[in-house]
C-alpha cells in the first residue's frame, strides 16, 4: 500500500465477545444492526478504498451495560482482541482502547493497561453513558491522566437519553446531535482549556459543531456565562479534531474546512457499520471537492493523522 494512502481514524472492530454480550441483552447500536467483522475483510476493504491503515474502535453502546464488574471484563476482552488484530496485521491495523466508564477507577486501570501493555494508539469514549456526558465532574481524574499522557481520545456518539424517533435509528440523526452535545459540554465544563495536552477527535465532522460554533460562542458569552469571551469559547471549540466519516459532503465539508484549525481534519470511513458503498460515496466528494488544495487533501487523508500517530508515518 502506498504511503500516500489514507489513514482511517474512524473504522470499527466487532469482537465476537462484544457481539455476544449485546445479543444476550437484546442490544444493538441505537437501532442499527451489528455487522460481522473479520480482519481479512477489513484489509480487503481498505485495499479497495485506498486506505493504508485503519485505527479500529468498538462503537456504541460501548462496553458498560450497567454492571461495573462485567464492564471491566468486557473492556479487557475487546481490547486484547483489538491488540491481537493489530499484531497480526502490522502497518494496517491500529486500535483505540475501550474504557468502562462511568466506572472511573476501572477506566483509569484499563487505560494504563491498554496504552502501556497493549500498545493502543489512544482510547475511545462514548459521548454519553446513560445520560452522563464527558464533561461530568466525576470524570476529572480520567481527563487528568489522559492529559498527563498527551493521549489521543476518539469520541464516538451514543444514543442520547431519549426515545428513538420512530423509524429513525440513532446513527441516522441522534448520533450527530449527541456528538455536538458532549463536545459543547466539554467546553462549557472547562475541560478543553484545562486539559490542553489531550487530543480529542469528534466523529462525523463534529456533528453540527462547525456549523453552529458561533452560535455557541455568542450565546455563551452574552447569556450563559458573561465572564467568558466569544473568542475564548471559539478557541476551545477549535481544539477538537474532526473526522470525515459520513461527512465529506458538498454542504458539510465547506463548513468544516472553514471552522477547523489547520491539521485538525482526519479521514474516516465508519466501516463496517457504514457499508463500503457509503464510504465510496463520501470518498468521491472528498476526492473531487473544488475547494480542496492538494496540500489540504493530503493533510485530511494522511498527514494530519501521522502527526497524531507518529508510528504510522513512513
N, C-alpha and C positions, 0 to 999 in steps of 0.2 A: 504494500500500500504506500502511495506517495506521501512524502512528508508535508505536502500541501493539502492533504485530505482533512476533512473536518474532525474536530473533537466534539463529541456529543455529550453534553453535561446533563441531559435530561433523557435518559434511557433507563428502562426498568428491568428488574430481575424478578422472577416469580419462584422463590424457593418452594419446593414441594411441602415442606413442613409448615410454611406460612399459608399456602393454599388450603391445606387440610385443616388448619386451625380456623380459617374463615368459613370453610364449608361446614365444619362441626357446629358453628354458631349461627349459621344462616346469614352470614355477612357477605358483602361484596364491596366494590369501591364506589359508594354513593349511587347505587343503582346501575353500575357498569360491570359487566361480566369480567371475571378473572380469566385471562387467556393462559394458554400453555406457554412454556418457555424452555428452550434448550440453547446452550451456549453456541452450538454449531449453527442454529438458525439465526442467532444474533449476529454472528460473524458473517454469515451469508448475506443478511440484510445490509450490514454495513458495507460490504464489498459492492453490492449493487447500488447503494446510495452515496458512495464516495465518502464514507466515514472511516477514519483511521482508528479511532478509539471511542468506546462507549464507557462513560463513567456511570455505573449502574446503581440504582436505588430501589428500595421497596416503597411502593406507593401507598396511598390512603387505603384503609384506615390505620396504617402503621402497625405497631406490634402490641399496643396496650389496649385490651378489650375489657378492662375493669378489675383484673386481679394482678397485683404487683408481682407476685412470685411467678405466675405464668408469663408475664410480660418480660421479666428478666431472662427466663429460659428461652423464650421465643426470639428475643433480640440477639442473644448469643448464637442461637442456631442459624438465624438468617445471615448474620454477619460472617460466621465461619463458612457458610455455603458460598457467599459472595466472594470471600477471600480465596476460596479454593478455585472458583471460576477464574479469578484474576491470575492465580498462579499457573493455571493450565493454559491460559491464553495471554502470555506476557506481551505487552505492547498493544493489545487490542481491547482489553477489558480492565477498567478500574472500578472502584466502588466507594459509595457513600455509606457509612455505617448507620444502622437504625438504632435509636435510643429509646428506652422505655419510659418516656415522660407520660404522665406527670410525676412519676417517682424520680425526684431529682437525684437522690443518693445513688440509685441504680443507674441513672443516666450518666452520672459522673464516672462511675466504675466502668460502665460499658464503653464510654468514650475513650478512657485511658487504655483499655484492652484493645479496642479496635484500632486506634491510632498508633499505639506503641508496639503491639504484638502482631496484629493482622496487617498492618501497613495500609490502612484505609486512607483514601485521598481526602476525606472530610467526613462530615456527618450530615444526615438528613433529619429534619424536624417537620412534623405535620404543622400546618398553620394553626390548628387548634386541636385539643384533645378534650372532647366532651364539653366544649364551650370555654376552655381555658386557653387563652391566647398567649403568644410568645413574649409579650411584654409584661406578663404577670410577675409581680414582685417575688413570688416563690421561686422563679427560675433564675434569680440573680446569681446564685453560686455556679450554675452551669455556664451562664454567659461569661462570668469572670474567668472560669477555667478555659473556655474556648478562646477568649481574648488573650489570655496568657500564652496560649499555643499559636496564636495568629491563625486559627483554624478556618477552613472553608466550610460554610454551613449552607446546605441546599434546602430551601423551604418549599415543601410540596403542599398544595392545598388539600384540605379535607372537607368533608361535608359540614357546613355550618350548623349551629344548634337550632335548626328549624326544619319543619317538614319539607320533603321534596315537593317541588311544583309538579303537578300531575303531568305525566308523560315527558318529564324533563329530568333525566339523570343529572346528578350533581356535576360531573365533569363538563356538561354542556354549558351550564350557566353559573351554578353556585361556586364552583372552584375558582372562577375568575374573581368573583366577589370576595371570597374568603382570603385569597392571596392579598388583595388590596387591604382588607380589614386588618390582617395580622401585621402587615408592613406599617400601616399607619399607627397601630397600637405600639409597635416597637419604637417609632419615632416620638410619639407623644409621651411614652414612658421614659424617654431619655436614653434608651439602650443604644441606639445607633451613634450617639455622641459619646456616651460613657465607655463603650467597648469599641474603640476606634481601630483596633488591630484585627478584629474578626472580619472576614469577608462573607457577605450574605448574598446568595443567589436567589432571586424570586422567579418562580416558574411562570411560563406563559406570558412573557413580556411584562411581568409585574401586574397582571390583571388590568385594571384601568388606572393604575397609579400614574403612568406617564401622562395620560390624557387629563387627569384631574389634579395633578400635583399643585398647580397654582391655586385651585380652589381650596385644597387642604391648607396651604401656606397662608393664604389671605384670611380665611375664616378663623384659623387657629390664632393668628396674631391679633385679630380685631375683636374676637368674641370669646374663644375658648381659653386662651392664655395670653393676655395682653402684654406680659413680660417677655414674650418671645418674638423676635423679629421674623418677618416673612423669609428673608434671605437665609436665616439660620435653619428654619424648617426645610427650605428647599435644599440646603446643603446636606442635611441629614437624609433626606429622601434620595439625593443623588449618590449617597454612599452605597446604595444597593447595586448589585449586578442583576442582569435580566437575561433569561434565556428566550430563544425564539420559538420554542415548541408551540405549534398551532397558532403562531402569532406573526409570522413573517408575511403579512398581507399588505395589499396596497393602501389600506386605511390605517392599520395598526403600526406598521413599520415606520412611516414618517414621524409619528408622534414619539415613538421610542428613540429614533435616531436624534430627534430634536432635544429630547429631555436627558437621556442617559449620558453620564460622564464618559469621556474617551476611554476605550478599552473595557467598558462595562457591559457590553452586549456579547452573549455567547450563544453558540449554536445548540439547539435541542430538537429532538425528534418525537419524544414521548412514546416510542415503540416499546413493547407490543400493544400497550393499551390503546394507542392510536395506531391503526393498521399502516402498513408500509405505503399504501396508496395515499393516505393522508399526509405522511411525511413527504412523499414525492410532490404532492400538490403544493405544499408550502415551500419546498425547495425551489420550485420553478419561480415563484415570486421572488425569493431571495436571490436567485441567480440572475434575474432579469430586471431587478429594481433599478430604474434610471437614476435614482438619487444616490446610489452606492458607488463610491470610487473603488478602484481595485484595492487600495490600501484598507479602506473600511471593510470591504468584503473579506479580505484576508484576516483582519482582526476578528470579525464575527466568527468566521469559520474555524479559526485555529489559534491565531497569535495571542489573543487575549486569554484563552484558556491555558496556553503554555505559561503565561505569566502567573496564573493561579496555581498551576500544577507543573512546576519545573521538570519533574521526572518524565513528563510526556513530551518534552521538547526533543527535537532530533539531537 
